[in-house]
Amino acid sequence: MKILFVCTGNTCRSPMAEAILKHQQLANVEVQSAGIFAMPYAEMSAHAQQVVNEANMRHQHSATQLSITEIEWADLILTMTTAHKDTIIAQYPNTEHKVFTFKEYIIEGSVENVVDPYGGSKEIYEATFAELKELVERLVKKLEKN
């Protein structure tokens, strides 16, 4: 199973989700992240990197611009917002079967987004990290069932 997390700039939410899932070290699960409007090779935001490090998760990150390469690689694409999902499906209509918001995939019927911490305080990043950690834990349980 190849899972791709997508957010806007690939410097906050999607790399944190990637780091959390990679830390689970699941057999037969590969994970990457990308951004719809990423600046290629940008580093993870300072607060995001700090929060990941404080959770004792090692993660080297360089932002990736979402392209057909990542789209075709992924078996499952999990976006942070409905807008991200809609953008991907509009650009790549044949992907609709594998693109979901992270929350809708985990919580049936959810239309909520993972709030962007970009530019916020470290506390906001910590809250986003905690939310992503819970979602990843639920994702792991769902993957283990399948």
N, C-alpha and C positions, 0 to 999 in steps of 0.2 A: 504494500500500500504506500503510495507516494502522495504526501499531503503538502499542499502549498498554502501558506498563510499570506493574505494580501491586505495591505492598508494603503495609505496615501503616499507617504514618502519613504517607507521601509526603513525608518530610523527609530520608531518607538514600539507600536503595538505588535506588528507582525514579527519583528525580530525577537521581542520578548516571548511571544507565543512559541516561536521556533525554538528558542533556548530552553523553555520549560518542557516542551515535548521531547526534544533531543535528550534532555537530562533523564527522562524516563527510561532511555535505552531499550526501547521495545524491539524485539526481533521482528523482522519483516516490515518495519515501518521506516521510511525515509521522509525527511522533512526539509523544506526550504521556505524562504519567504521572499516577497517582492513587493514593489510599490507601483501604483498606477502612475504616479507623478514623481518617481524617485530620481534623485541625482545619482547616477551610477558611481559607485565606490565611496559614497558618503559613509561616515562612521555612524554607529548607533548614537543617539543623543546621550549626552553626559549623564543625565539622571537615569535614563533607561539602563545604561551600562552599569551604573553604580548599584541600582536595585538588583540587577541580575547577579552582579558580583557578591552583593551582601547575602544573596540566597545560596551562595557557594556553587553557582553554576558558571562554568567557564564557557564563554561564547565569543568567538572571533566573528565580527560581522562587517560586511561591506555591502552597502545598499545595491539592490538589483532593480532595474527598470523592468516591469512586467512586459513580456513579449510572448510571441507564439511558442518560443522554446520552452518557457516555464509552463505555459498553458498545456502544451502537448505532453510534457513530462508528467504532470500531475494526474493522479486518479481522483483526487478530491481537492477542491479549491474552497478554502474557508476565508471569507472576507470579514472585515471588522464592521462594515456598515452596509445597509441596503444600497446606498449609492454606489459603493464599490462593486457589489454584485451586479447591479443594473448596468454599470459601465462595461464590465467584462462581457456580459451576455450581449450587449449591444454591439461590441466590437467582434466578438467570437460567438455567433448565435448557436453554433453546434456544441457549445459547452454547457448549455443550460442544465443538462442532467447531472453535472458534477460540481456546480457552483452554488454555494449556500452561504448565508451569513453564518458566522461562528455560532451565534446564539440560536438561530433557527434550526441548525443541525443538531444542537444539543438539547434544546428545549422546544419541543414540538409546538408550533403555533406562535413562537416568539417573533416579534417584529422589532425588538430592541437592538440597539447598536452598542458596540464597545466604544466608550467615549475616548476621544483623542486627547492624550495628556500633553501634546506638543506645546512647549512654551510655558507649561505650568510648573508648580512647585514640586519638590521631591515627594511631598506627601501625596500629590495627585498621581505621580508615577507609581508610588507604592500601592495606592488603591487600584490602579489599572492592572498592575502586576498581580495583585491578589485576585482580582476578578478573572484574569487570564489563567492563573494557576488553577482556580476552581473549574473553569471551563475545560482546561486540558485534562484534569482528573476525570471529569465526566466523559470527555472524549475517549480516554483510555478505556474506561469501563464499557463504552459503546463498542469500541473496536474489538475488545476481548469477547463480546457476545457474538460478533459476526464471524 
